[in-house]
Amino acid sequence: MNITGPLADIEFPVLCFNQQSVYPVLTAGGVTLCTRAALRAGWYRGLVIVGSNGMGIRIRNAHKLHGVGLLWGYNIFLNQRIRVELEPGGEPFVVSIEEVKNMIRTSSLRWRGWLTRPDFKEFRARLLSAATVRDVIQLLCAS
């Protein structure tokens, strides 16, 4: 996929930080694919995307382009898988490994599900010892 627009300076895989949590995403196509319900709920508003190369971009919002899949993306529950166009909220910026760790720490305070991991102490130690953003992404992808 030829990456243009706000994701042009971002190297994949990435970490996506929204209001509730952090999600690793492997491809640009994965960042721009969601459900209509998620778009309406504001999943992209204020989203921060941090690439493996330490470059980040803040997303102001996203706009529906089209449905994806059979029947224009609708499923049996009448929710629709859609492709979105991202609306950047500024220019790309450099994100340090310490900033990424702090963003994950903040996310863990918002969503207590992190604490239910049986290996939480080990996971946290590996996270704190990660030397690069790529290491953090690999750790989250392996979890």
N, C-alpha and C positions, 0 to 999 in steps of 0.2 A: 504494500500500500504506500503510495506516495504521500507523505505527510506535508500538509501546508497549513496555513493559518496559525492559530495560537500554539499549536503543538509542534511547530517546525523546529524549535530549538531544544525540545525535550527528547531525551533518549529513553527508549522503552527497554524493560518494563518500568512501571511507575507506581508511586503510592498516591492515592487519592484521599484527601482529608476533607470530609464534609462536617456538618454540625454535630453529627453523632459519633462517627467512628473513622477508622482508616481502612482502606481496601487496596490490596495490590492488584494491578491490572497489567496484563502482559502485552497488549497491543493497542494501537490507536483506535482500531475498530471497537475494542472493548470499552474504551472511554466514551465513545459516542453512541453506544447502544444501551438502551434502557427501556423501561415500560412507560406508557403514557401516565400511569398513576404516579410513578416516581418523579417524572417531570413536573406534574401538577403539584406534588408535595414539596417541591423546591430542592430536590436532591442536588442540583447543580449550582444553586445560589450560594455564592461564597466558597465554592469548592476550590481547594488548592491542590494542584497536581505537581508532584516532585519527581523528576526523572532520575534514572540511574546515574546520569552525569552530574547530578547536583543542581540542575537548573529547575526552577519552579515557575509556575504561572498561576495567577488567581483568575478564576472564572466568575464573571458577574452573573451570568445566566446561560440558558441554552434554549434553542427553539427547534421545534419539530420540523424535520425535513420530509420524512415519509415512513410508512409502515415497513416492517422487515419480515419476510416469510410468507407462507401461504395465507390466503384470505386477508391480504394487506397487513399481516402481523397479528390479527385478532386470535385469541384463544377461546376455549370453551367458556371462560368466565368473563368474556367480553373486555378483557384487558388487552392492550395492544403493545407489541414490541415495536419500538421505533428507533430510527436513526436521528440524531440531533446535530445541530450546528452549535458550536460553542461560541459564546460571546465573552471575549477576554475582558478582565477588569484592570488592565494595565500591561506593562511590558514584562517580559521574562526577567527573572532575578535569580541570583545565586543563593542556594540554601546550603548551609553547613551541615555536617553530620550531627553536630550538637543540637542544631535547630530541629532537625528531623527527630532526634531522640526526644526532645522536649515536646514536640507535637504529638508523638505517640504516647508519651506520659500523660499529656492533657487529655488525649482521647480515652486512655484507660480510666481516668477519673470520671469521665462522662458516661462511659458504658462499662458497667461493673462485670460484664461477661468475661473480661480478661481474667478476673480473679478466680473464675470457676475452672480454669485450666488446671489439670492435675500437676502439670510441670511448670507452673507459673514462675516459681523462683529460678529454676534453670533457664527458662525462656527469658526472663528479665536480665539475668546475668549475661546471656549470649547477646541480648540486645545492647546492653551497656558496653560490651566489649567490641561491638561492630566498629570497623574502621572506616567503612565507606557506606554511602547510600545504597549501593548495589548489594552489599552484605546484608543490610537491613531488609531490603526487598526479598532477597533469597530466604532469609529467616522467616518472614511473614508468609511467603509462598509455600514453604515447607510445612508450615503449621496447619 
